[in-house]
């Protein structure tokens, strides 16, 4: 897991590993890394470097984050469907037993935390927990293994941990936020407007102050979901990359770097599980608040 090549500095190595495989449209007249100029009407292509990614603007998409997150979601659905198909009334064993333990754990957490009646919450919590856990679990794969293998096939950039991409974590958080708004309006009706304008000061003169504080608190919820997950996973990935960079320093650092990798990986198992659990619990709590009709 050393840096790729002697000509690559540690700084370049880190930046390379933190760069997404990005697809977007370069503007007309833009000069690319190889000296070519983008023709009229622009050009849809894969970016090469941070400058081209910045030139693509908002419409660019992180191909690697999308493929890995969707692929892990498909794996989750396939594995759990297999268990559902092969489950029997007898004593479960092996993978079936493990999945039943997860389902029972999520079900118990929802019953203890969600104070309403909604058949969507438990399946949503299960999906969020397992999906986020699988995305976080990719962090335990050696940082150079997949990116270097894909470089040999002509793919210059590859980030394999979707939860280190704020677009993925904030996308999930915004999805939860939209559900919060939907159920707040559905359950509370006009009471939701009253909740925003008459709390904490129950007087018409304080409506602007109440509205400001409540809207800020409401908007803080998706940010607390998305940025917490992104920040923790990004920091963990950065530490893995820094440790991997030690392998290129010299033979003296080989053994310490290996021990650090193993130690951090063992500790990170707790981190990735805890972050998936926190994202799930906060989702349940926020949706429970949306269902509370005073």
Secondary structure, 3 states (H helix, E strand, C coil): CCCCCCCCCHHHHHHHHCCCCEEEEECCCCECCCCCECCCCCEEEECCCHHHHHHHHHHCEEHHHHHHHHHHHHHHHHHHHHHHHHCCCCCCCHHHHHHHHHHHHHHHHHHHHCCCCCCHHHHHHHHHHHHHHHHHHHHHCCCCHHHHHHHCCCCCCCCCCHHHCHHHHHHHHHHHHHHHHHHHHHHHCHHHHHHHHCCCCCCHHHHHHHHHHHHHHHHHHHHHHHHHHHHHHHHHHHHHHHHHHHHHCCHHHHHHHHHHHHHHHHHHHHHHHHHHHHHHHHHHHHHHHHHCCC
